[in-house]
Amino acid sequence: PTWVAQEAVGASSAMVMTLYPIILTKYTMAYAMPNRLGVVMGLLATYMTLLTLPMMFATYAWISYLPSDSLEHLSVPLQARSILGTAALVLWAAHFWYVGLPAMPVMLRK
């Protein structure tokens, strides 16, 4: 590990932690009316958590099955998960870039 890499990871982490709630809120506000904003944000966060849990369980199971006498028991599963997470984020960002947000919130029927 180098200081440059650690600074890059720290800056990237700070950027993601700052932009994530902004993008989530803007995305939710584009599809939910003000009286349903909290419900839609809660459902979106729940769905994202339920989607992430199996990946977390698989990663931790993978870590526990590898021999703990080498550093690879941590680095290989976490790097694989980072690559998958980055690929998923790139796909979502490409979809978001292509589709965009609606000009007006989508109205649901009564």
MARBA-3410 file (N, C-alpha, C, O; in Angstrom, 1 decimal):
110
0.8,-1.2,0.0,0.0,0.0,0.0,0.9,1.3,0.0,1.9,1.3,0.7 ~ 0.4,2.2,-0.7,1.1,3.5,-0.8,0.2,4.6,-0.3,-1.0,4.4,-0.2 ~ 0.8,5.7,0.0,0.0,6.9,0.5,-0.8,7.4,-0.6,-2.0,7.9,-0.3 ~ -0.4,7.4,-1.8,-1.2,7.9,-2.9,-2.4,7.0,-3.1,-3.5,7.6,-3.3 ~ -2.3,5.7,-3.0,-3.5,4.8,-3.1,-4.4,5.0,-1.9,-5.6,5.1,-2.1
-3.9,5.2,-0.7,-4.7,5.5,0.4,-5.5,6.8,0.3,-6.6,6.9,0.7 ~ -4.8,7.8,-0.2,-5.5,9.1,-0.4,-6.5,9.0,-1.4,-7.6,9.6,-1.3 ~ -6.3,8.2,-2.5,-7.3,8.0,-3.6,-8.5,7.3,-3.0,-9.6,7.7,-3.3 ~ -8.3,6.3,-2.2,-9.4,5.5,-1.6,-10.2,6.4,-0.7,-11.4,6.4,-0.7 ~ -9.5,7.2,0.1,-10.2,8.1,1.1,-11.0,9.1,0.3,-12.1,9.4,0.7
-10.4,9.7,-0.7,-11.2,10.7,-1.5,-12.4,10.1,-2.2,-13.4,10.7,-2.2 ~ -12.2,8.9,-2.8,-13.3,8.2,-3.4,-14.4,7.9,-2.4,-15.6,8.0,-2.7 ~ -14.0,7.4,-1.3,-15.0,7.1,-0.3,-15.8,8.3,0.2,-17.0,8.2,0.3 ~ -15.1,9.4,0.4,-15.8,10.6,0.8,-16.7,11.1,-0.3,-17.8,11.6,0.0 ~ -16.3,11.0,-1.6,-17.1,11.4,-2.7,-18.4,10.5,-2.8,-19.5,11.0,-2.9
-18.2,9.2,-2.6,-19.4,8.3,-2.7,-20.3,8.6,-1.6,-21.6,8.6,-1.7 ~ -19.8,8.7,-0.4,-20.7,8.9,0.8,-21.4,10.3,0.7,-22.4,10.5,1.3 ~ -20.8,11.3,0.0,-21.4,12.6,-0.1,-22.5,12.6,-1.2,-23.6,13.1,-1.1 ~ -22.1,12.0,-2.4,-23.0,12.0,-3.5,-24.2,11.0,-3.4,-25.2,11.2,-4.0 ~ -24.0,9.9,-2.7,-25.0,8.8,-2.7,-26.4,9.3,-2.2,-27.4,9.1,-2.8
-26.4,10.0,-1.0,-27.7,10.5,-0.6,-28.3,11.6,-1.5,-29.5,11.7,-1.6 ~ -27.5,12.4,-2.1,-28.0,13.4,-3.0,-28.6,12.7,-4.2,-29.7,13.1,-4.6 ~ -27.9,11.8,-4.8,-28.5,11.1,-6.0,-29.7,10.3,-5.6,-30.7,10.3,-6.4 ~ -29.7,9.6,-4.5,-30.9,8.8,-4.0,-32.1,9.7,-3.8,-33.2,9.4,-4.2 ~ -31.9,10.9,-3.2,-33.0,11.8,-3.0,-33.5,12.4,-4.3,-34.7,12.5,-4.5
-32.6,12.8,-5.2,-33.0,13.4,-6.5,-33.8,12.3,-7.3,-34.8,12.6,-7.9 ~ -33.3,11.1,-7.3,-33.9,10.0,-8.0,-35.3,9.7,-7.4,-36.3,9.5,-8.2 ~ -35.4,9.7,-6.1,-36.7,9.4,-5.4,-37.7,10.6,-5.7,-38.9,10.4,-5.9 ~ -37.2,11.8,-5.6,-38.1,13.0,-5.8,-38.6,13.0,-7.2,-39.7,13.6,-7.5 ~ -37.9,12.4,-8.2,-38.4,12.4,-9.6,-39.6,11.5,-9.8,-40.3,11.6,-10.7
-39.7,10.5,-8.9,-40.7,9.5,-9.1,-41.8,9.5,-8.0,-42.7,8.7,-8.0 ~ -41.6,10.3,-7.0,-42.6,10.3,-5.9,-43.1,11.7,-5.6,-42.4,12.7,-5.7 ~ -44.4,11.7,-5.3,-45.0,13.0,-4.9,-44.6,13.3,-3.5,-44.2,12.4,-2.7 ~ -44.7,14.6,-3.1,-44.2,15.0,-1.7,-44.8,14.2,-0.6,-44.2,13.9,0.4 ~ -46.1,13.8,-0.7,-46.7,13.1,0.4,-46.3,11.6,0.4,-46.6,10.9,1.4
-45.6,11.1,-0.6,-45.1,9.7,-0.6,-43.6,9.6,-0.6,-43.1,8.5,-0.8 ~ -42.9,10.7,-0.4,-41.5,10.8,-0.5,-40.8,9.8,0.5,-39.9,9.1,0.1 ~ -41.2,9.9,1.8,-40.6,9.0,2.8,-40.9,7.6,2.5,-40.0,6.7,2.7 ~ -42.1,7.2,2.1,-42.4,5.8,1.8,-41.5,5.3,0.7,-41.0,4.2,0.7 ~ -41.4,6.1,-0.4,-40.6,5.6,-1.6,-39.2,5.5,-1.2,-38.5,4.6,-1.6
-38.6,6.5,-0.5,-37.2,6.4,-0.1,-37.0,5.2,0.8,-36.0,4.5,0.7 ~ -37.9,4.9,1.8,-37.8,3.8,2.6,-37.8,2.5,1.8,-37.0,1.6,2.1 ~ -38.8,2.4,0.9,-38.8,1.2,0.1,-37.6,1.0,-0.8,-37.1,-0.1,-0.9 ~ -37.1,2.1,-1.4,-35.9,2.0,-2.2,-34.7,1.5,-1.3,-33.9,0.7,-1.8 ~ -34.5,2.1,-0.2,-33.4,1.7,0.7,-33.6,0.2,1.2,-32.6,-0.5,1.3
-34.8,-0.2,1.4,-35.1,-1.6,1.8,-34.7,-2.5,0.6,-34.1,-3.5,0.9 ~ -35.2,-2.2,-0.6,-34.8,-3.0,-1.7,-33.3,-3.1,-2.0,-32.8,-4.2,-2.3 ~ -32.7,-2.0,-1.8,-31.2,-1.9,-2.0,-30.5,-2.8,-1.0,-29.5,-3.5,-1.3 ~ -31.0,-2.7,0.3,-30.4,-3.5,1.3,-30.6,-5.0,1.1,-29.7,-5.8,1.3 ~ -31.9,-5.4,0.7,-32.2,-6.8,0.4,-31.4,-7.3,-0.8,-31.0,-8.5,-0.8
-31.1,-6.4,-1.7,-30.2,-6.8,-2.8,-28.8,-7.0,-2.4,-28.1,-7.9,-3.0 ~ -28.3,-6.2,-1.5,-26.9,-6.3,-1.1,-26.6,-7.4,-0.1,-25.5,-7.9,0.0 ~ -27.6,-7.8,0.8,-27.4,-8.8,1.8,-26.8,-10.1,1.3,-25.9,-10.6,1.8 ~ -27.4,-10.7,0.2,-26.8,-12.0,-0.3,-25.4,-11.8,-0.7,-24.6,-12.8,-0.5 ~ -25.0,-10.7,-1.3,-23.6,-10.5,-1.7,-22.7,-10.4,-0.5,-21.6,-10.9,-0.5
-23.2,-9.7,0.6,-22.4,-9.6,1.8,-22.2,-11.0,2.5,-21.1,-11.3,2.9 ~ -23.3,-11.8,2.6,-23.2,-13.1,3.1,-22.3,-14.0,2.4,-21.5,-14.7,2.9 ~ -22.3,-13.9,1.0,-21.4,-14.7,0.2,-20.0,-14.3,0.4,-19.1,-15.2,0.5 ~ -19.7,-13.0,0.5,-18.4,-12.5,0.7,-17.8,-13.0,2.0,-16.7,-13.4,2.1 ~ -18.6,-12.9,3.1,-18.1,-13.3,4.4,-18.0,-14.8,4.5,-17.1,-15.3,5.2
-18.9,-15.5,3.8,-18.7,-17.0,3.8,-17.4,-17.4,3.1,-16.7,-18.2,3.5 ~ -17.1,-16.7,2.0,-15.9,-16.9,1.2,-14.7,-16.6,2.1,-13.7,-17.4,2.0 ~ -14.7,-15.5,2.8,-13.6,-15.2,3.7,-13.4,-16.2,4.8,-12.3,-16.6,5.1 ~ -14.5,-16.7,5.3,-14.4,-17.7,6.4,-13.9,-19.1,5.9,-13.3,-19.8,6.7 ~ -14.1,-19.4,4.6,-13.6,-20.7,4.1,-12.2,-20.7,3.7,-11.6,-21.7,3.6
-11.6,-19.5,3.4,-10.2,-19.5,3.1,-9.3,-19.6,4.3,-9.7,-19.1,5.4 ~ -8.1,-20.1,4.2,-7.2,-20.2,5.3,-6.8,-18.8,5.8,-6.5,-18.0,5.0 ~ -6.8,-18.6,7.1,-6.6,-17.3,7.7,-5.1,-17.0,7.9,-4.8,-15.9,8.4 ~ -4.2,-17.9,7.5,-2.8,-17.6,7.7,-2.2,-16.7,6.6,-1.0,-16.3,6.7 ~ -2.9,-16.4,5.5,-2.4,-15.5,4.5,-3.4,-14.3,4.4,-4.5,-14.4,4.8
-2.8,-13.3,3.8,-3.6,-12.1,3.6,-4.6,-12.2,2.5,-5.6,-11.4,2.4 ~ -4.5,-13.2,1.6,-5.4,-13.4,0.5,-6.8,-13.8,1.0,-7.7,-13.7,0.2 ~ -6.9,-14.3,2.2,-8.3,-14.6,2.7,-9.2,-13.4,2.8,-10.4,-13.5,2.9 ~ -8.5,-12.2,2.9,-9.3,-11.0,2.9,-9.3,-10.3,1.6,-10.3,-9.8,1.1 ~ -8.1,-10.2,1.0,-7.9,-9.4,-0.2,-8.7,-9.9,-1.4,-9.3,-9.1,-2.2
-8.7,-11.2,-1.6,-9.3,-11.8,-2.9,-10.8,-11.6,-2.8,-11.4,-11.1,-3.8 ~ -11.5,-12.0,-1.8,-13.0,-11.8,-1.8,-13.4,-10.3,-1.8,-14.4,-10.0,-2.5 ~ -12.7,-9.5,-1.1,-13.0,-8.1,-1.1,-12.8,-7.4,-2.4,-13.5,-6.5,-2.8 ~ -11.7,-7.8,-3.1,-11.4,-7.2,-4.4,-12.4,-7.7,-5.4,-12.9,-6.9,-6.2 ~ -12.8,-9.0,-5.3,-13.9,-9.5,-6.2,-15.2,-8.8,-6.0,-15.9,-8.4,-6.9
-15.5,-8.5,-4.7,-16.8,-7.8,-4.5,-16.7,-6.3,-4.9,-17.6,-5.8,-5.4 ~ -15.5,-5.7,-4.8,-15.3,-4.4,-5.3,-15.5,-4.3,-6.8,-16.1,-3.3,-7.3 ~ -15.0,-5.3,-7.5,-15.1,-5.3,-8.9,-16.5,-5.4,-9.3,-17.0,-4.7,-10.2 ~ -17.3,-6.4,-8.7,-18.7,-6.5,-9.0,-19.5,-5.3,-8.7,-20.4,-4.9,-9.4 ~ -19.2,-4.7,-7.5,-19.9,-3.5,-7.2,-19.6,-2.3,-8.1,-20.5,-1.6,-8.5
-18.4,-2.2,-8.6,-18.1,-1.2,-9.5,-18.8,-1.4,-10.9,-19.3,-0.5,-11.5 ~ -18.8,-2.7,-11.3,-19.5,-3.0,-12.6,-21.0,-2.7,-12.5,-21.6,-2.1,-13.4 ~ -21.6,-3.0,-11.3,-23.0,-2.7,-11.1,-23.3,-1.2,-11.1,-24.2,-0.8,-11.7 ~ -22.4,-0.5,-10.5,-22.5,1.0,-10.5,-22.4,1.6,-11.8,-23.1,2.5,-12.2 ~ -21.4,1.1,-12.6,-21.2,1.6,-14.0,-22.5,1.3,-14.8,-22.9,2.2,-15.6
-23.0,0.1,-14.7,-24.2,-0.3,-15.5,-25.4,0.6,-15.1,-26.1,1.1,-15.9 ~ -25.6,0.9,-13.8,-26.7,1.7,-13.3,-26.5,3.2,-13.8,-27.4,3.8,-14.2 ~ -25.2,3.6,-13.7,-24.9,5.0,-14.2,-25.2,5.2,-15.7,-25.7,6.2,-16.1 ~ -24.8,4.1,-16.4,-25.1,4.2,-17.9,-26.6,4.2,-18.2,-27.1,5.0,-19.0 ~ -27.3,3.4,-17.4,-28.8,3.4,-17.6,-29.4,4.7,-17.2,-30.2,5.3,-17.9
-28.9,5.3,-16.0,-29.4,6.6,-15.6,-29.0,7.7,-16.6,-29.8,8.6,-16.8 ~ -27.8,7.6,-17.2,-27.4,8.6,-18.1,-28.3,8.5,-19.4,-28.7,9.5,-19.9 ~ -28.6,7.3,-19.8,-29.4,7.1,-21.0,-30.9,7.4,-20.8,-31.4,8.1,-21.7 ~ -31.5,7.0,-19.7,-32.9,7.2,-19.5,-33.1,8.6,-18.9,-34.1,9.3,-19.4 ~ -32.3,9.0,-18.0,-32.5,10.3,-17.3,-33.7,10.3,-16.4,-34.3,9.3,-16.1
-34.0,11.5,-15.9,-35.1,11.7,-15.0,-36.3,12.2,-15.7,-36.1,13.0,-16.7 ~ -37.5,11.9,-15.3,-38.7,12.5,-16.0,-38.8,14.0,-15.6,-38.3,14.5,-14.6 ~ -39.4,14.8,-16.5,-39.5,16.2,-16.3,-40.5,16.5,-15.2,-40.3,17.5,-14.4 ~ -41.5,15.7,-15.0,-42.5,15.8,-13.9,-42.5,14.5,-13.2,-42.3,13.4,-13.8 ~ -42.8,14.5,-11.9,-43.0,13.2,-11.2,-44.1,12.4,-11.8,-45.1,12.9,-12.3
-43.9,11.1,-11.8,-44.8,10.2,-12.4,-46.1,10.1,-11.5,-45.9,9.8,-10.3 ~ -47.2,10.3,-12.0,-48.5,10.4,-11.2,-49.1,9.0,-11.2,-49.3,8.3,-12.3 ~ -49.4,8.5,-10.0,-50.0,7.2,-9.9,-51.5,7.4,-10.0,-52.1,8.4,-9.5 ~ -52.2,6.4,-10.5,-53.7,6.4,-10.5,-54.2,6.3,-9.1,-53.6,5.7,-8.2 ~ -55.4,6.9,-8.9,-56.0,6.9,-7.5,-56.8,5.6,-7.3,-57.4,5.4,-6.3
END
